[in-house]
Amino acid sequence: MTAELPTFTLTFEGRPLTARPGQSVAAALTDAGIRAWRATRGEGAPRGLFCGIGVCYDCLITVDGRPAQRACLVPAAEGMALTGAPPPLPRPSGADEGNAS
């Protein structure tokens, strides 16, 4: 028989989630079935955990009001409030046309 690890609660967009000591924010979100919490600029493609080591910045999230935190590096904590990134801004006009003006 294995002992159950203790759990605690944090929230994502106001929804309560259960996490375990030692988990990153990204791991807690993934365990809860949340795979994306921001979108790319322009196309709005979903983004979440990718590299898992803080290099790619795909997992940026707002933690307790602090924006642009890497979810894969932030340890989950009791009572933490997580929010996804705001909707992406549209690309500037002509940005995809290859103009160097």
Contacts in CASP RR format, 6 or more apart in sequence:
PFRMAT RR
TARGET T0000
AUTHOR 0000-0000-0000
METHOD contacts of the structure
MODEL  1
MTAELPTFTLTFEGRPLTARPGQSVAAALTDAGIRAWRATRGEGAPRGLF
CGIGVCYDCLITVDGRPAQRACLVPAAEGMALTGAPPPLPRPSGADEGNA
S
5 20 0 8 1.000
5 21 0 8 1.000
6 20 0 8 1.000
6 21 0 8 1.000
7 18 0 8 1.000
7 19 0 8 1.000
7 20 0 8 1.000
8 18 0 8 1.000
8 19 0 8 1.000
8 20 0 8 1.000
8 21 0 8 1.000
8 76 0 8 1.000
8 77 0 8 1.000
8 78 0 8 1.000
8 79 0 8 1.000
9 16 0 8 1.000
9 17 0 8 1.000
9 18 0 8 1.000
9 19 0 8 1.000
9 78 0 8 1.000
9 79 0 8 1.000
10 16 0 8 1.000
10 17 0 8 1.000
10 19 0 8 1.000
10 25 0 8 1.000
10 28 0 8 1.000
10 76 0 8 1.000
10 77 0 8 1.000
10 78 0 8 1.000
10 79 0 8 1.000
10 80 0 8 1.000
10 81 0 8 1.000
10 82 0 8 1.000
11 17 0 8 1.000
11 79 0 8 1.000
11 80 0 8 1.000
11 81 0 8 1.000
11 82 0 8 1.000
12 29 0 8 1.000
12 32 0 8 1.000
12 34 0 8 1.000
12 37 0 8 1.000
12 82 0 8 1.000
12 83 0 8 1.000
12 84 0 8 1.000
13 82 0 8 1.000
13 83 0 8 1.000
13 84 0 8 1.000
14 81 0 8 1.000
17 28 0 8 1.000
17 29 0 8 1.000
17 31 0 8 1.000
17 32 0 8 1.000
17 34 0 8 1.000
18 28 0 8 1.000
18 31 0 8 1.000
18 32 0 8 1.000
19 27 0 8 1.000
19 28 0 8 1.000
19 31 0 8 1.000
19 76 0 8 1.000
20 28 0 8 1.000
20 76 0 8 1.000
22 75 0 8 1.000
22 76 0 8 1.000
23 31 0 8 1.000
23 75 0 8 1.000
23 76 0 8 1.000
24 71 0 8 1.000
24 72 0 8 1.000
24 73 0 8 1.000
24 74 0 8 1.000
24 75 0 8 1.000
24 76 0 8 1.000
25 61 0 8 1.000
25 63 0 8 1.000
25 69 0 8 1.000
25 71 0 8 1.000
25 72 0 8 1.000
25 74 0 8 1.000
25 75 0 8 1.000
25 76 0 8 1.000
25 80 0 8 1.000
25 82 0 8 1.000
26 48 0 8 1.000
26 49 0 8 1.000
26 52 0 8 1.000
26 59 0 8 1.000
26 71 0 8 1.000
26 72 0 8 1.000
27 76 0 8 1.000
28 76 0 8 1.000
29 37 0 8 1.000
29 49 0 8 1.000
29 71 0 8 1.000
29 82 0 8 1.000
30 49 0 8 1.000
35 46 0 8 1.000
35 48 0 8 1.000
35 49 0 8 1.000
36 46 0 8 1.000
36 47 0 8 1.000
36 48 0 8 1.000
37 47 0 8 1.000
37 48 0 8 1.000
37 59 0 8 1.000
37 61 0 8 1.000
37 71 0 8 1.000
37 82 0 8 1.000
37 84 0 8 1.000
37 85 0 8 1.000
38 46 0 8 1.000
38 47 0 8 1.000
38 48 0 8 1.000
38 58 0 8 1.000
38 60 0 8 1.000
38 61 0 8 1.000
38 84 0 8 1.000
38 85 0 8 1.000
38 88 0 8 1.000
39 45 0 8 1.000
39 46 0 8 1.000
39 47 0 8 1.000
39 85 0 8 1.000
39 87 0 8 1.000
39 88 0 8 1.000
40 47 0 8 1.000
40 88 0 8 1.000
41 88 0 8 1.000
41 89 0 8 1.000
41 90 0 8 1.000
41 91 0 8 1.000
42 88 0 8 1.000
42 89 0 8 1.000
42 90 0 8 1.000
42 91 0 8 1.000
44 88 0 8 1.000
47 58 0 8 1.000
47 59 0 8 1.000
47 60 0 8 1.000
48 58 0 8 1.000
48 59 0 8 1.000
48 71 0 8 1.000
49 58 0 8 1.000
49 59 0 8 1.000
49 71 0 8 1.000
49 72 0 8 1.000
50 56 0 8 1.000
50 58 0 8 1.000
50 59 0 8 1.000
51 58 0 8 1.000
51 72 0 8 1.000
52 59 0 8 1.000
52 72 0 8 1.000
53 72 0 8 1.000
54 70 0 8 1.000
54 72 0 8 1.000
54 73 0 8 1.000
57 70 0 8 1.000
59 70 0 8 1.000
59 71 0 8 1.000
59 72 0 8 1.000
60 67 0 8 1.000
60 68 0 8 1.000
60 69 0 8 1.000
60 70 0 8 1.000
60 71 0 8 1.000
60 85 0 8 1.000
61 69 0 8 1.000
61 70 0 8 1.000
61 71 0 8 1.000
61 74 0 8 1.000
61 82 0 8 1.000
61 83 0 8 1.000
61 84 0 8 1.000
61 85 0 8 1.000
62 68 0 8 1.000
62 69 0 8 1.000
62 82 0 8 1.000
62 83 0 8 1.000
62 84 0 8 1.000
62 85 0 8 1.000
63 69 0 8 1.000
63 71 0 8 1.000
63 74 0 8 1.000
63 80 0 8 1.000
63 81 0 8 1.000
63 82 0 8 1.000
64 80 0 8 1.000
64 81 0 8 1.000
65 81 0 8 1.000
65 83 0 8 1.000
67 85 0 8 1.000
71 82 0 8 1.000
END
